[in-house]
Amino acid sequence: MKMKLNALRVNAGLTQSDVATELGISKNTLIKWESYKSFPSVIQIMKMCDLYGCKVDDIFLPDVLAKSE
C-alpha cells in the first residue's frame, strides 16, 4: 500500500503538504502512511480516493486485478 499511496499522490500532481492540508492531517501523518508505519482510517482512505481520483481497489488490489475491469 505504501508505494501505491505515494504513486497515486504524485500521479495526481499533489505534494505531501497539499494532501495533508486537504485531509486536515499533519504532513508527518501522511509520511507515516506512505512509509507503511501507520495506516489511514477508512474515512481518510475515501477522502484520498476523492482527492486522487481513484477507487479504493486501486489502493489495495494488485495492479493486475485493479485494472482488469
Backbone torsions as a table, in degrees:
resi	resn	phi	psi	omega
1	MET	NA	-32.6	-174.5
2	LYS	-62.0	-43.3	-179.4
3	MET	-67.8	-35.3	179.6
4	LYS	-67.4	-42.8	179.4
5	LEU	-60.8	-43.8	179.0
6	ASN	-64.2	-48.7	-178.2
7	ALA	-63.1	-42.4	179.3
8	LEU	-63.1	-39.8	178.5
9	ARG	-64.2	-48.5	-178.8
10	VAL	-63.1	-43.9	179.6
11	ASN	-63.2	-26.8	177.2
12	ALA	-82.2	-3.7	178.5
13	GLY	74.6	29.3	-176.7
14	LEU	-113.7	146.7	173.8
15	THR	-90.7	167.7	176.1
16	GLN	-61.4	-37.6	178.5
17	SER	-64.7	-40.6	177.6
18	ASP	-58.3	-49.2	-177.0
19	VAL	-66.3	-43.4	179.4
20	ALA	-58.3	-43.6	179.4
21	THR	-64.1	-46.1	-179.0
22	GLU	-63.0	-36.8	-177.7
23	LEU	-88.7	-9.9	-178.9
24	GLY	71.3	35.6	178.9
25	ILE	-123.7	171.6	175.7
26	SER	-82.8	155.8	176.5
27	LYS	-60.6	-35.8	179.1
28	ASN	-62.9	-35.5	177.1
29	THR	-63.5	-44.9	178.8
30	LEU	-63.3	-40.7	178.0
31	ILE	-59.7	-40.7	178.1
32	LYS	-64.0	-40.5	177.7
33	TRP	-63.8	-44.8	-177.4
34	GLU	-71.4	-21.1	179.0
35	SER	-102.6	10.5	173.3
36	TYR	68.6	21.8	179.6
37	LYS	-90.3	-20.2	173.4
38	SER	-153.3	173.0	-174.8
39	PHE	-126.6	142.9	176.6
40	PRO	-73.1	155.9	174.6
41	SER	-72.6	167.5	178.2
42	VAL	-59.8	-40.4	179.3
43	ILE	-62.4	-43.5	179.2
44	GLN	-66.4	-36.5	177.3
45	ILE	-62.7	-43.0	178.8
46	MET	-63.0	-40.6	178.0
47	LYS	-64.3	-40.4	177.7
48	MET	-63.8	-40.5	178.6
49	CYS	-60.6	-42.2	176.3
50	ASP	-62.2	-44.4	-177.8
51	LEU	-67.5	-40.9	-177.0
52	TYR	-87.3	-10.8	-178.5
53	GLY	69.3	41.7	-179.1
54	CYS	-131.0	175.4	175.9
55	LYS	-101.8	159.4	177.1
56	VAL	-58.1	-37.1	178.2
57	ASP	-57.1	-34.3	-179.8
58	ASP	-63.3	-25.5	179.9
59	ILE	-84.4	-41.4	-170.6
60	PHE	-100.1	-29.2	-177.2
61	LEU	-88.1	150.5	173.9
62	PRO	-59.5	151.8	-176.4
63	ASP	-52.2	-39.5	-178.1
64	VAL	-62.0	-44.6	179.8
65	LEU	-74.0	-38.8	-177.0
66	ALA	-64.8	-29.5	-176.0
67	LYS	-103.4	9.5	-174.4
68	SER	-86.1	-0.4	-177.3
69	GLU	-67.6	NA	NA
